[in-house]
Amino acid sequence: MAQVRYGIEHELAFRRADGAFADFTNTTFEELQGIVDALPEDPADYPDLRIGDQGIKRKRWYVEGFERFDGSGALVRCDPKGVEIRTRIHDSVEAAVRALADDLAALERQARLRGLEPYPIGFNPVRSSYPVVPELNAWERAHRTASPEERTAHLHMVTHGPDLNLSVAGLDGAALVDAGEKLTHYSPWLVPFAFSSPFRDGEPWGGLSARTAVRTGLRPAAMVFLEPGSPYAVDSDPSLTQPARLPAEVGRIEFKAFDACPDPELYGELLSLLTGLVLDDTLPGRRRTPDAALHRHVAVEGLADPETHAGSGALLDAAERALADRPADLARLGSLRERWRARECPAAAMLARAPLVPALRGSLDRRRRPVARPS
């Protein structure tokens, strides 16, 4: 049985007591950082987690946003979009899901004390874009063109989703790239399980995943982290491979195309599905970049579309075959298959509450407030 290790990175949005969606127009970095400051820092989280250049990512929780710099590259401010929770690397899906659930509960307690409530959703429900104001200066333009992901970093300010990470012992660079190409190819039949963004600009937009419709093709579906200087690195736009930034990242396979999920248990089911697809040796499809048109098609109807439903079912079949000696994974796939049979995704329940959305939109203060510089 192959040894597989797991991590989860979960992007979380918030809303206020009056129902207003908390984003870069009405929320400051300091406001969200106050929540993070109240949460514990554990030195044992490292070396699994990356701190980053600006020191903002010092804990399992950190404020995520769009960083602005002056002409010499000094940080000026960070416009916030929410908080990301990162787990350490765990030896089982169960442990990773449990860690996320515990850290989510701790975050929720601190947020409520400050008048904010976690609001799992895949796309900003009241605005579809983030304006870069003022325009990027020369230093920022150079910084923001260093990679395909930097060039499209503004897109993530209205999207929320997880990075579901797994690493399989013994996979070499060629096998890692192959796994990334496989997940990229089959992404359109994976993402419907997690659709949770049926709103745009304050109302239902006619589909289930605005996040998928907007980001996929410009941003990666999957990414693999290789040894720096690896001969297996792929030059693609968006990126399929990246050099690992710390030793714990080497060999990581990261799926990035799911919407944010309201239930950590669903992340566990999806991690088992990803595990089965990586271990599978029967599926032939490979792509280096996502099929943007197919993702946009799937984003509308999800599993209600007969071809999409059949494609997702075939992936469940392949994963079950590959996980035949892993009963815990098979049990999670059984739960996911029930969702598949019901053509279920989180967006359906959100649409059932759609009458709340105009009130949410109306409560927003649309005047842009200055965002404080992070300390």
ZIDAGI-V129477 format. One record per run of one state. SS is the DSSP state (H for helix, E for strand, L for the rest). FROM is the first residue (numbers start at 1). TO is the last residue. If there is no record, write none. Layout:
# ZIDAGI-V129477
ss:SS from:FROM to:TO
ss:SS from:FROM to:TO
This chain:
# ZIDAGI-V129477
ss:L from:1 to:3
ss:E from:4 to:16
ss:L from:17 to:20
ss:E from:21 to:22
ss:L from:23 to:28
ss:H from:29 to:37
ss:L from:38 to:42
ss:H from:43 to:45
ss:L from:46 to:60
ss:E from:61 to:69
ss:L from:70 to:74
ss:E from:75 to:86
ss:L from:87 to:89
ss:E from:90 to:90
ss:L from:91 to:92
ss:H from:93 to:113
ss:L from:114 to:115
ss:E from:116 to:119
ss:L from:120 to:122
ss:E from:123 to:123
ss:L from:124 to:137
ss:H from:138 to:143
ss:L from:144 to:147
ss:H from:148 to:151
ss:L from:152 to:152
ss:H from:153 to:158
ss:E from:159 to:159
ss:L from:160 to:161
ss:E from:162 to:168
ss:L from:169 to:172
ss:H from:173 to:194
ss:L from:195 to:196
ss:E from:197 to:197
ss:L from:198 to:198
ss:E from:199 to:200
ss:L from:201 to:202
ss:E from:203 to:204
ss:L from:205 to:208
ss:E from:209 to:209
ss:H from:210 to:215
ss:E from:216 to:216
ss:L from:217 to:218
ss:E from:219 to:219
ss:L from:220 to:221
ss:E from:222 to:226
ss:L from:227 to:240
ss:E from:241 to:243
ss:L from:244 to:246
ss:H from:247 to:249
ss:L from:250 to:252
ss:E from:253 to:255
ss:L from:256 to:263
ss:H from:264 to:279
ss:L from:280 to:291
ss:H from:292 to:304
ss:L from:305 to:305
ss:H from:306 to:322
ss:L from:323 to:326
ss:H from:327 to:341
ss:L from:342 to:345
ss:H from:346 to:352
ss:L from:353 to:353
ss:H from:354 to:362
ss:L from:363 to:375
